[in-house]
Amino acid sequence: MDQIKLYNILRTDLEFSDDRAADFVSALGKTAERELDARIQMLATKSDFHSLDLKIEQYKSDTHKMIFLSGVVQFIAGFAKTNRSVALQIFAVS
């Protein structure tokens, strides 16, 4: 419907020939369609979100491991500082 209105405006108000008005409306439609296709291609799909969700879960797991390990290291460092001789015996056995 909008294409017909545009065609009529080009023909009557701007005095385009039939062929020229039709070509302009067709070219404008194709350009709009290409632009829409390009925008649709940029949208994320369900698989993109699933992949991102898996990566987030992996990072969360890795972060929890690092937090745990840093806590263990801090505990050992604090224990070694207060009980140096006991800590030396523990590490000598290992």
VENNOR-V168110 format. One record per pair of residues at least 4 apart in sequence whose C-alpha atoms are under 8 Angstrom apart, sorted by the first residue. I is the first residue (numbers start at 1). J is the second residue. D is the distance in Angstrom with one decimal. If there is no record, write none. Layout:
I|J|D + I|J|D
This chain:
1|5|6.5 + 2|6|6.1 + 3|7|6.0 + 3|25|6.4 + 4|8|6.1 + 5|9|6.2 + 6|10|6.2 + 6|25|7.0 + 7|11|6.1 + 7|21|5.7 + 7|22|6.5 + 7|25|6.4 + 8|12|5.9 + 8|13|7.9 + 9|13|5.3 + 9|14|6.7 + 10|14|4.9 + 10|15|6.2 + 10|16|5.6 + 10|21|5.8 + 11|15|4.8 + 11|16|4.7 + 11|17|6.3 + 11|18|6.8 + 11|21|6.3 + 12|16|7.4 + 16|20|5.9 + 16|21|5.6 + 17|21|6.0 + 18|22|6.1 + 19|23|6.0 + 20|24|6.1 + 21|25|6.2 + 22|26|6.1 + 23|27|6.0 + 24|28|6.0 + 25|29|6.1 + 26|30|6.2 + 27|31|6.1 + 28|32|6.2 + 29|33|6.1 + 30|34|6.1 + 31|35|6.2 + 32|36|6.2 + 33|37|6.1 + 34|38|6.1 + 35|39|6.3 + 36|40|6.1 + 37|41|6.2 + 38|42|6.6 + 39|43|6.8 + 44|48|5.8 + 44|49|7.0 + 45|49|6.5 + 46|50|6.1 + 47|51|6.0 + 48|52|6.2 + 49|53|6.0 + 50|54|6.3 + 51|55|6.4 + 52|56|6.2 + 53|57|6.2 + 54|58|6.2 + 55|59|6.2 + 56|60|6.1 + 57|61|6.2 + 58|62|6.2 + 59|63|6.0 + 60|64|6.2 + 61|65|6.3 + 62|66|6.2 + 63|67|6.1 + 64|68|6.2 + 65|69|6.1 + 66|70|6.0 + 67|71|6.2 + 68|72|6.3 + 69|73|6.2 + 70|74|6.1 + 71|75|6.1 + 72|76|6.2 + 73|77|6.0 + 74|78|6.0 + 75|79|6.0 + 76|80|5.9 + 77|81|6.1 + 78|82|6.4 + 79|83|5.7 + 79|84|7.6 + 79|87|7.2 + 80|84|4.8 + 80|85|7.9 + 80|86|7.6 + 80|87|5.2 + 80|88|7.9 + 83|87|6.1 + 84|88|6.2 + 85|89|6.4 + 86|90|6.3 + 87|91|6.2 + 88|92|5.9 + 89|93|6.3 + 90|94|6.6
